[in-house]
Amino acid sequence: MHTAHRLLAVALTGAGALGLTGCLSAEAFPGQQGSRVLNDSATALRGASTFTMSGTTSSQGQVNLSVSETGECKGTIEARGGGTIDVVRTRNHTFLRGDEAHILALTKDMPEEQASRARKEMSGRWTRTENSDLSMKGLTLLCDRDGLLKEIYGIQGAEKGALTKTDGQEAVTINTTEGVFLVATKGEPFLLKMTTGGPNPIDLAFTGINQPVQVDAPADKDVYDADANG
């Protein structure tokens, strides 16, 4: 039985809309074009040691992941079929653990005896998958800061807009044909929020920048081996 492997079917694209208000009382980044500000914000965030991304995704629901500079990450994602999945991604492996609601959703169409056994075996335990596995592609794109942010450099027609605040920080709005971006105006010009449209829309906020993130692999005794369990 490979029931646990169904936990790996995770689509990680995002959606959402961002309402912005504010009045531009002074020019942010004077003399700099919107495209320069946007590119610099992506570079600054890529250079941060860590950050946490959170938001709503189009097919997945809520995402909350803390990412290190080496591509390790941990947090939670909302499963398509129901429930929530805990995520731990080390340099070589991805560990996923579904909550009770997710496990119930995975096993609801099984014969009762089989479902009961699977729920018992999977409850509170992690699955382990190589990061190179194709089923991990979506999660890899989120945990890899370069993969997530590099597309920003190709965005054309960026224009500076109103000043606003997000998570208590002052930011300038950058309006583009791809969507809306918020860039910090104090300290380093970190990208603080991005909301894009199109076929794979994204609505993500970036917080906890340069805050410590410790990613530890689960103990072997807490890992569910689907192959060994039939």
LINMO-V10424 format. One line per field, one symbol per residue. psi: psi as a letter, one per 20 degrees, with the letter a starting at -180 (. if undefined). A space follows every 10 residues. Layout:
psi->???
This chain:
psi->pkghiiiino pmrrrrqppp rrpnhqpqmp ipqhhggggh hggghhiqhr rppqapqgih bppoppprij jqrqbqqpqg iqaqpqpooa hhqpppoqag hghghhjhjq qggggggggg hhpjrqqpqp hiphijgghh hgiohghhih ihhjprkppq bqqaqpkjpp qppoprihbp qpppipbqmq phqporbahm qpnpqoakpj qpopopqqqh ijppohhij.
